[in-house]
């Protein structure tokens, strides 16, 4: 089965497997499309995304938003439900994770302010300066051509318009990429995962005439580190330290009680691993970008 399934076949497959239940839930892949839309609309991620819209796109309403690579439409549908004029761009036509699903939800929620276009970002043909906001969630790292993907997005954006790239996988080097692909729970089924370095993303923005206003690294925002919350992140150092101490006692037994020995061990691990919140410990960590077209 490795690498032989399509994307929508992969999602249908994992829905039938109990061991993937949490992933299906957390990634909004449930077969109940309405449930996915409503859960995403009430999520901390969407709440923070709306704050970014307010901060960088102003209070103009409605905004004209292009949502690129929007899958089953959880973001596009919610933008439209909030009253914005939305174009959902999705190359997959399937009824479960693609444009077909978006059409279903458009009808269900009676959204006349939502249009659906089936094509890849590199092939889109909108008039220049058409949108106030171009948004993509977990899609830029799937680009067939990263520079062309971002260029076409920038071309469709109005001057001083906002580009939001949400939750894209970032790698440090090819070795890190191999580690990410090895650990990704779905890559083995459909073989379609990918990632770029932060420098490659930012170079693509620059080449497309965009100024990066903000780069949110993995631990910088709940947008990236979901399902972890900000509260989880704050508690993570003490949790990791406690786990290390328990493991240390199991390994050394009574010797673990020697004064200062655990502190030395803990100091060594922090130096080796880069601290409690090192991104090196998160294969394919996600970043988000705020960019403005100048």
GUZAZA-813295 format. One record per residue: z negated, x, y negated of N, C-alpha, C, CB in turn. Coordinates in steps of 0.02 Angstrom, whole numbers, plus 32768, in hexadecimal, padded with zeros to 4 digits. Glycine has a CB too. Example, Ala and Ser with C-alpha at 12.3 -4.5 7.8 and 13.67 -1.06 7.14 Angstrom:
// residues 2
7E7A8294811C7E7A826780E17E7A829480A57E3C823580E0;7E9E828280707E9B82AC80357E7682857FFE7EE282C0801E;
This chain:
// residues 294
80008029803C8000800080008000802B7FC17FC47FD18000;7FEC80697FC67FE380947F8C802180977F617FCF80D97FA2;801A80817F21804F80877EF1808A80597EFB806780CA7EF0;8087802B7F2B80C080027F3C80C07FBC7F1B80C57FFA7F86;808A7FA97EFC80847F667EE0809B7F667E97803C7F4D7EE5;80B17F2C7E8080BD7F237E3880797F177E1780EF7EE87E2B;80797F157DD5803B7F0A7DB1801D7EC67DC280457F0F7D66;80457E917DBF80277E4F7DCD80157E487E1780587E177DB9;80397E697E4480247E697E8A7FE27E8D7E93805A7E8A7EB7;7FD77EC27E6D7F987EE67E6F7F5E7EBA7E5B7F9B7F247E42;7F677E947E247F327E687E0D7F247E307E3E7F437E4B7DC8;7F587E147E5B7F4F7DE07E8E7F2A7DFC7ECA7F937DC37EA4;7F397E3A7EDB7F187E5A7F157ECD7E647F087F397E9D7F24;7EBC7E807ECE7E757E8F7EC37E4C7E4F7EB87E6D7EBD7E86;7E6C7E197EA37E487DDA7E9C7E2D7DC17EDF7E757DA47E7D;7E4E7DD67F157E3A7DBF7F587E067DED7F787E777DBB7F84;7DF47E237F567DC67E547F727D837E527F4F7DE57E9A7F6E;7D4D7E417F727D0A7E3D7F537CF57E7C7F307CD77E2B7F87;7D0A7EB67F497CF47EF57F2A7D117F007EE57D077F2F7F57;7D437ED87ED27D617EDE7E907D4C7EA57E617DAD7EE17E96;7D1C7E7E7E767D097E427E4F7CF27E547E097CD27E1D7E73;7CCA7E897E027CB27E9D7DC07CEB7EB57D947C7D7ED47DC6;7D197EDB7DB17D537EF27D8A7D7D7EB87D737D7C7F237DB5;7D8B7E897D9F7DB27E4E7D8D7D927E297D537DBA7E1F7DCA;7D507E237D567D2B7E007D227D2B7E277CE07CE37DF37D38;7D1B7E677CE47D157E8F7CA77D587E9C7C857CF47ED17CB8;7D8E7E9E7CAC7DD07EAB7C907DF67E6B7C7F7DF97ED57CC1;7DD67E327C867DF57DF17C757E337DE57CA07E077DEF7C2A;7E2E7DF47CE17E657DEA7D107E5B7DAC7D3B7E6C7E277D3C;7E2B7D837D2B7E1D7D487D537E597D197D557DDF7D237D39;7E627CF67D8E7E9B7CC87D937E947C8C7D647EA27CB07DDB;7E577C7F7D4E7E4B7C4A7D1D7E5B7C667CD77E017C2F7D20;7E977C597CBF7EAE7C777C817E857C607C447EF77C667C76;7E727C217C437E4A7C087C0C7E077C2D7C097E3D7BBC7C13;7DEA7C397C427DAA7C5D7C457DB17CA37C277D927C627C8E;7DE87CC67C377DF37D097C1C7DF77D067BCF7E337D277C38;7E1D7CD57BB67E267CD07B6D7DE47CC37B4A7E587C977B5D;7DBE7C947B637D7F7C827B437D4B7CB97B477D637C427B62;7D487CDB7B807D187D127B877D2A7D4C7B587D177D2B7BD0;7D6B7D5C7B537D7F7D917B267D717D7D7ADD7DC97DA27B2F;7D7E7D3E7ACD7D727D277A897D297D2A7A747D8A7CE07A82;7CFC7D297AA57CB47D2D7A977C977D737AA37C8F7CFB7AC2;7CC27DA47AB07CAB7DE67AC27C987E107A857CE17E0B7AEA;7C6F7E427A907C5E7E727A5B7C9B7E987A447C277EA37A72;7CC87EA67A737D057ECA7A617D2D7EA37A2E7D307ED77A9F;7D387E627A3B7D607E3A7A0D7D3C7E3179CA7D717DF57A2C;7CFB7E2B79CD7CD37E2679907CDC7E6479657C887E1D79A1;7CDA7EA079847CE37EDE795F7D2B7EE679477CCF7F19798A;7D5B7ECE796F7DA17ED1795A7DAD7EA7791C7DCE7EB97993;7D8E7E6C79197D957E4178DE7D767E6278A07D757DFD78EA;7D417E8878AA7D247EAC78727D547EE178577CE27ECD7887;7D787F0278857DA97F3478707DE37F12784A7DC57F5A78AC;7DF77ED878617E2B7EB2783E7E157EA277F77E3D7E717864;7DD77E8B77F17DBD7E7A77AF7DB77EB677817D7A7E5977B6;7DA37EEF779D7D997F2B77757DDA7F4A775F7D707F5D779B;7E0B7F4E778C7E487F74777E7E857F49776D7E587F9F77B8;7E847F0977807EBC7EDD77707EAB7EAD77387ED27EB777AE;7E6D7EAF77217E587E8376EA7E497E3D77037E8E7E8076B5;7E3D7E1276D47E2A7DCD76E57E657D9D76E47DF57DB576B5;7EA27DB876E47EDD7D8E76E57EDE7D6377247F1D7DB976E1;7EED7D23771C7EF07CF677557F267CC177487EAB7CD57762;7F527CB677787F547CD977B97F787D1C77B47F767CAD77ED;7F657D4977E17F897D8877E97FC37D7D78197F5A7DBF7803;7FF87DA2780E802F7DA2783E80257DDE786C80767DA5781A;80167DD078AC80017E0378DC80347E0A79147FBC7DF278F8;80467E487923806E7E57795E80417E77799280AB7E86794C;80397E5679CB800E7E6E7A01803D7E8A7A387FE07E347A1E;803D7ECD7A3F806B7EEF7A6C804B7EFE7AAF80857F307A4C;806E7EEA7AE580557EF87B2980167ED27B3880497F427B32;80187E907B2B7FDA7E697B2A7FC87E497B6D7FDE7E347AF5;7FEB7E5B7BA27FD67E447BE57FD37DF97BEA7F937E617BF6;7F997DDF7C007F917D977C087F7F7D737BC87F5B7D897C3C;7F7E7D987B8F7F7A7D787B4E7F357D6B7B337F9C7D397B51;7F017D8A7B4E7EBD7D7B7B377EB47D897AEC7E8A7DA37B5F;7ED37DBF7AD47ECC7DCF7A8C7EFB7DA47A627EDB7E197A80;7F3A7D9F7A767F6B7D787A4E7F557D307A487FB07D7C7A6F;7F3D7D127A7D7F277CCC7A7C7EEC7CC47A4C7F137CB47AC3;7EBD7CF37A4E7E837CEE7A227E957CFA79D97E4D7D207A37;7EC27D2779CB7EDA7D3079867EF97CEE796D7F0E7D6A7982;7F217CCF79987F417C9079847F0E7C58797C7F767C7B79B8;7EDC7C5679A87EA87C2379A27E807C2C79627E7A7C2779DF;7E7E7C6A79497E5C7C7779097E887C6678CD7E467CC07905;7EC47C4F78DA7EEF7C3878A47F257C68788D7EC67C27786C;7F297CA378AC7F5B7CD378977FA07CC378B67F457D1A78AC;7FD57CDC789880187CD478B280267D0F78DF804E7CCE7879;80317D02791F80317D37795180727D3979787FF67D2E7981;808B7D76798480C27D8179B380A57DAB79EC81007DA57991;80A97D917A29808F7DB37A6480CA7DD47A88806A7D827A94;80C87E167A8D80FE7E3D7AAD80E57E567AF081147E787A80;81067E417B2680F07E537B6A812C7E587B9880BD7E1F7B84;81387E927BB781737E9A7BE3816D7E787C2781807EE27BED;81307E717C4081257E517C81812B7E057C7A80DF7E657C9F;81547DE77CA281607D9E7C9C81327D747CC781A77D8F7CAE;81057D927CED80DF7D6D7D1F80AF7D3A7D0080B77D9E7D49;80A07D087D2980747CD27D14802A7CE37D1980817C947D3C;801B7D1D7D357FD57D2E7D417FBB7D637D117FCC7D467D88;7FE57D957CFF7FCE7DC97CD180037DDA7C9C7FBC7E087CF8;80357DAF7C94806B7DBE7C66807C7D857C3880A87DD17C8C;80BB7D857C2180D27D547BEF80CB7D0C7C08811A7D627BDD;80D47D027C4980CB7CBF7C6480867CA47C5880DB7CBE7CAE;80547CCF7C5F800F7CBB7C5280057CAA7C097FDE7CF37C67;80247CD07BDD801D7CC27B95803D7C7F7B83803E7CFA7B6B;80777C717BA080977C307B9580697BF77BAB80DA7C2C7BBB;80487C007BE4801A7BCC7BFD7FE27BBF7BCB7FFE7BE07C41;7FC47BF57BB27F8C7BEE7B847FA27BD57B3F7F677C307B7D;7FDF7BE77B2C7FFA7BCD7AED7FFE7B817AF0803F7BEB7ADF;80177B687B29801C7B1F7B327FD87AFF7B3780457B0F7B71;7FAB7B207B5E7F687B047B697F427AFC7B277F417B317B99;7F467B307AFC7F217B2E7ABD7F4A7B107A837F0A7B747AAB;7F877AFB7A927FB37ADC7A607FBC7B087A237F977A977A4B;7FD57B447A2E7FDB7B7679FA80237B7B79E17FC27BBB7A13;80317B5B79AA80747B5F798C807D7B9F796380807B237960;80487BC47959804A7C027931804E7C3F795D800D7C067905;80657C36799C806B7C6E79CB80B17C6E79EA80357C6A7A02;80D37CA779E581147CB07A06810D7CE77A3B814C7CC379D2;81337CE07A7181307D107AA881747D317AB181197CED7AEA;81757D737AB181B27D9A7ABA81AA7DC67AF781C37DC47A7A;81DA7DC47B2481D67DEC7B6182027E2A7B5C81EC7DC27B9E;81E47E627B4B82087EA27B4A81D67EDB7B43823C7EA47B10;81EE7F187B4D81C57F537B4381C37F647AF881E07F907B6B;818E7F857AE481867F967A9D81C07FC07A8481447FBB7A92;81D87FEE7AAF820F801A7A9A82507FF47A8F8219804F7ACF;82557FB77AAA82927F8F7AA4828D7F567A7282A57F737AE8;82547F4E7A51824C7F157A2482797F1D79E682027F0D7A0F;828D7EE579CA82BE7EE6799482AA7EB6795C83047ED279AF;82707EC2793F82597E9A790782737EB978C6820C7E957906;82797E917893828B7EAB785282547EDA783982977E72781F;82687F0D781482377F3C77F882077F1677C9825A7F7577D2;81CA7F2F77C681987F147797818A7ECA77A481AF7F1E774F;81817EB877E381797E7177F581307E5C77FE819E7E637835;81047E8A780E80C07E777823808A7E9877F880B57E8A786C;80547E7377ED80197E8E77CB7FF27EBB77F97FED7E5577B1;7FF27EA978397FCB7ECE786B7FF57ED778AA7F887EA9787B;7FF67F1478C4800F7F2079087FD37F36793280487F56790A;7FCA7F1479697F8E7F1D79937FA57F2A79DA7F5F7EDF7990;7F887F5C79FA7F927F627A427F517F767A647FC87F967A52;7F457F547A9B7F077F5D7AC17F187F787B077EDF7F1B7AC6;7F047FB57B147F0E7FD47B557F587FD57B697EE67FAF7B8A;7F847FE17B387FCB7FE27B497FEF80217B317FED7FA67B2A;7FD780437AFE7FFA807D7AE47FFE80B57B197FD780987AA6;7FCB80BC7B427FCD80F17B757FFF80E27BAD7F8880FB7B92;801A80A57BAE804E80947BDF8094809E7BC48046804B7BF6;809B80B77B8780DC80BD7B66810C80E67B9080D480DD7B22;814A80CD7B95817F80F57BB5818F81327B8B81BF80CA7BBF;818B812A7B49819581617B1A816281577AE281E081637AFD;812E817F7AE180F681757AB3810D81757A6A80C181AB7ABD;813681A57A57814C81AA7A128177816E79FE817281EB7A07;81A381597A2A81CE811F7A1A81A480DF7A18820681187A4F;817480D97A46814880A07A47812580977A03811380A77A7F;810780CD79EB80E280CA79AC811280C2797080B7810979A3;814C80E27974817D80DC793E81948094793681B98109794B;81A48072796D81BA802D796A81837FFF795081D1801579B0;8145800E7963810C7FE7794981057FF178FE80CB7FFC796D;810C802F78E78107803E78A08140801D7879810680897895;817B801F789681B68002787481AB7FB7786781F5800C78A0;818C7F94789581817F4C788E81497F3C785C81707F2D78D1;81227F6F784A80E77F65782080FA7F6877D680B17F9A7830;80DB7F3D77AE80E57F3F776680C57F7E774880C77F007745;80DC7F92770D80BC7FCA76EA80737FB976DD80E27FD976A7;80497FEA76E980007FE276E47FE47FB3771A7FEC7FC8769F;800E7FA3774B7FF87F7A77837FCB7FA077B380337F5E77A9;7FA87F7B77DC7F757F9778097F8E7F9B78517F357F6D7806;7F867FD478707F937FDC78B77F517FE878DA7FC5801678C5;7F427FBE790C7F067FC579357F1A7FD6797C7EDB7F857932;7F07801079937F11802379D97ECC802179FA7F32806A79E0;7EC47FF37A297E837FE57A477E807FFB7A907E737F9A7A41;7E4E80247AA07E3E80357AE67E7880577B0A7E297FF67B0B;7E8E808F7AF07EC080B77B147EA080F27B367EF780CF7AE3;7EB781017B737E9B81387B9A7EAC817B7B7A7EB581367BE2;7E7A81A77B767E8281E97B597E6F821E7B8C7E5781F17B18;7E9882517B907E89828A7BBC7E8482CA7B927EC082927BF3;7E6482FE7BAF7E5E833D7B8D7E95836E7BA17E1A835C7B9B;7EAB83697BDF7EDF83967BF97EFA83787C3A7EC483DF7C04;7F29839A7C5A7F48837F7C977F16837A7CD17F8383AB7CAC;7EE983A97CD57EB683A67D097E8B83687D007E8A83E57D08;7E79835A7CC17E52831E7CB27E7A82DF7CC17E3D831F7C67;7EBB82E17CB57EE682A87CC57EE7829A7D107F2E82B47CAC;7EEC82CF7D387EEC82C77D817EAA82A77D987EF6830B7DA4;7E7382BC7D797E3282A07D8A7E2F82567D787DFA82C67D65;7E4A82457D3D7E4C81FF7D287E7481D47D587E6A81FB7CE1;7EB081EB7D6A7EDA81C47D977EBA81BC7DDC7F1F81E47D9D;7E9881F07DF27E7681ED7E337E3F81B97E337E5882327E45;7E1A81B47DFB7DE181857DF77DF5813F7DE27DAE81A07DC7;7E3181367DC67E4480F37DAF7E4880C37DEA7E8780F57D89;7E2680897DE77E21805D7E227E63803B7E357DEE80297E15;7E9480387E087ED180137E177F0F803F7E1D7EDD7FDF7DE3;7F0C807C7E067F4780A77E067F6380B07E4C7F3680EB7DE8;7F3880B27E7E7F4E80BC7EC37F7880827EDC7F1280C57EF0;7F7280477EBD7F99800D7ED27FDE80097EB37F737FCF7EC2;7FE180187E718021800E7E4F803D804C7E2D801B7FD87E1C;801480817E29802C80C17E10804380C27DC8806380D77E3A;802B80947D9F8045808F7D5B801680A67D248057804A7D4E;7FDF80C67D367FB180DB7D017FC9811C7CE07F6A80E57D1E;7FB181277CA37FC581627C7D7F91816E7C46800C815A7C5F;7F9481A77C267F6781B77BEF7F8481F27BC97F2081C67C08;7F7081F87B897F85822E7B5E7F48824E7B3E7FB782167B28;7F5282887B207F1C82A87AFB7F1482867AB77F2882F47AF3;7EDB828F7A987ED082767A557F0482947A257E8982877A3D;7F1382D47A2D7F4482F47A017F8982D57A077F48833F7A10;7F9C82C27A447FDD82A27A4F7FE1825E7A2E7FEC829C7A9A;7FAC82377A347FAA81F67A127FB081FE79C67F6981D07A24;7F88822B79AB7F87823479627FC8825179487F4D8260794E;7FE9827B7970802A8295795C805E825E795B804082CE798C;805A8230798B808981F7798C807F81CA794F808081CE79CD;804081BF793B8033819878FF805181BB78C17FE6818E78F6;804481FB78BC805D8221788280A98220787F8044826A7884;80CA822A78B88113822A78BA813081E778A7812A823E7900;810A81B178AF8121816E78A0810F815878598105813D78D1;80F48186783180E3817677EC80A1815277E48118814E77CF;8074815C78138033813A78127FFC816D7803802681177856;7FCB815777DD7F90818077CE7F56816677F87F7F817F7781;7F38819178227EFF817D784B7EC1817C781F7EF681AE7888;7EA7814078147E6B813877EC7E2C814478157E6980F277CE;7E2F813378557DF38138787F7E07814178C87DC780FA7876;7DE7817178E87DEC817A79307DA8816A794E7E0481C27943;7DA4813679767D65812479987D66814379DE7D5C80D6799B;7D3B817379E97D3581917A2B7D0D81637A597D1581D77A27;7D0781767A977CEC81497ACA7CA9812B7AB77CE5816D7B0B;7C7A81557AA27C36813D7A937C2E81257A4B7C0581737AA1;7C6481267A247C5F811279DD7C5E80C779D37C99812F79B7;7C7680A17A037C7D805979F97C7880347A3B7CC0804979D7;7C5A7FF97A387C567FCE7A727C9B7FB87A897C2B7F917A64;7CCC7FBC7A5C7D117FAD7A6E7D287FD87AA87D407FB67A32;7D1780187AA57D2F80487AD77D04804B7B167D33808C7AB9;7CC380467B0E7C9680557B467C8280177B6F7C5980777B2D;7C9E7FDC7B5F7C917FA17B887CA07FB17BD17CBC7F647B70;7C767F9D7C017C417F6A7BFB7BFE7F857BE27C377F4B7C3E;7BF97FC47BD07BBC7FDC7BB07BB47FBD7B6B7BBB802A7BAB;7B787FAD7B597B6A7F947B167B4D7FCD7AEC7B387F587B17;7B477FC37AAC7B287FF67A817AE180047A987B297FDF7A37;7ABF7FD07AAE7A7A7FD77AC77A7980027B067A597F927AD4;7AAB7FF77B327AB080207B6F7AB9806A7B5E7AEB80077B9A;7AE480777B2D7AF280BC7B197AB380DD7AFD7B2A80BE7AE4;7A8D80B87AD57A4F80D37AB97A1D80E57AEF7A3080A27A88;7A1E80C07B2679EF80CB7B5C7A0880FD7B9079DF808A7B7E;7A49810F7B8B7A6881397BBE7A47817D7BC67AB181417BAE;7A3881A27B907A1981E37B9979D881E17BC17A0B82027B55;79AC81B27BB1796C81AE7BD5797881997C1E793D817D7BB2;79AA816F7C2979B981597C6D79D481937C9679ED81207C6C;7A0181BB7C797A1D81F47C9D79E782287CAB7A5682147C74;79BC82337C7A798682647C837958824F7CBC795E826C7C42;7948820F7CBF791D81F67CF4793F81FE7D39790B81AC7CE8;798081EF7D3C79A481F77D7B79A582407D9179EC81DC7D75;79AE826C7D6279AD82B37D71796A82C97D8C79C082DC7D34;793582B07D6C78F182C37D8078E282AC7DC778BD82A67D50;78F8826F7DD878ED82557E1C7914827F7E4E7902820B7E20;7953828F7E3E797B82B87E6B795E82FE7E7379C182BD7E52;794383197E3D7924835B7E3D78E8835C7E6C790E836F7DF6;78BF83277E6A788583237E967899831D7EDF785882E87E82;78CE82F77EEC78E582F07F3178FD83337F4D791E82BB7F35;792083597F23793B83997F3A790483CE7F45796D83B37F07;78D483D17F1778A484087F19785F83F67F34789B84237ED5;785283B57F3B781183A17F5477D983B77F26780783BE7F9A;77A583D77F43776A83EC7F1C777B84207EE7773584077F4A;77AF84487EF377C3847C7EC277D9845D7E7F77FB84A77EDF;77ED841E7E82780483FC7E4577CC83F57E11782183B87E55;778E83FC7E28775483F47DFB774384347DD5771883DD7E23;7767846A7DE2775A84A87DBD7768849C7D73778684E47DD8;773784AA7D48773F849B7D00777E84BA7CE2770284B37CDA;77A584927CBF77DF84AB7C9B781E84B27CC477CF84EC7C7E;781984AD7D08785384B87D32788884827D28783F84BC7D7B;787284437D2578A3840D7D1A78C584147CD6788183C97D21;789F84277CA378BC842E7C6178F384637C61788784417C2E;78E984997C86791D84CC7C8C795A84B17CAF7902850A7CB1;794E848B7CE57984846D7D0C79AB843B7CE07969844A7D4B;798784137CBC79A783E07C9179CF84027C59797283B17C73;79B484387C3D79D8845D7C097A19847A7C2579AA84967BED;7A1584947C627A5184B17C827A87847B7C8C7A3E84D07CC7;7A7284407CA37AA3840B7CAE7AC383F47C6D7A8183CF7CD1;7A9C83EF7C387AB783DA7BF87AEA840D7BDD7A7F83D17BC5;7ADB844E7BE97B0B84827BD47B4B847E7BFD7AEA84C77BDA;7B4284737C3E7B7C84727C6B7BA784347C617B6484757CB3;7B8683FA7C577BAA83BB7C547BB983A47C0D7B8383857C78;7B9C83C67BDB7BAA83B47B967B7B83807B797BEE839B7B90;7B4083797B947B1183487B7A7B1183067B9E7B1E833C7B31;7AE282DB7B8D7ADB829B7BAF7B18826E7BA47A9C82787B98;7B3582727B687B6C82457B577BAE826B7B527B5E82227B15;7BB8829A7B7E7BF782BF7B7F7C2F82947B9A7BEF82FF7BA9;7C6782927B767CA1826C7B8D7CC0828B7BCC7CD582677B56;7CB082C97BD97CC982E97C167CB382C47C557CB383327C19;7C7D829F7C4E7C63827A7C877C8282347C8E7C1882727C81;7CB482257C647CD481E37C657D2081EE7C6C7CC481BA7C23;7D3A81F07CA97D8281FC7CB27DAC81C77C8F7D9381FD7CFD;7DDE81DD7C687E0981AE7C467DE681857C117E2981807C77;7DB381A27BF17D8D817F7BBD7DBD815E7B8C7D5D81AF7B99;7DA781277B6D7DD281027B407DC281107AF77DCC80B97B4E;7DF681167ACE7DF1811E7A867E1680E37A657E0F81637A6E;7E0480D77A267E2880A679FD7E3980C679BA7DFD806579F3;7E7080AE799C7E8880CC795E7E97809679297EC780F6796B;7E8480A678EB7E97807E78B17EC780A878887E5880697887;7F03808D787D7F3680B378577F56808478237F6C80D07887;7F6B80A277EC7F8A807D77B57FD0809877A87F5F80817774;8000806B779E80448081778E804A808F77438079804B77A4;805C80CC7733806180E076EC80AA80E276D78041812576E1;
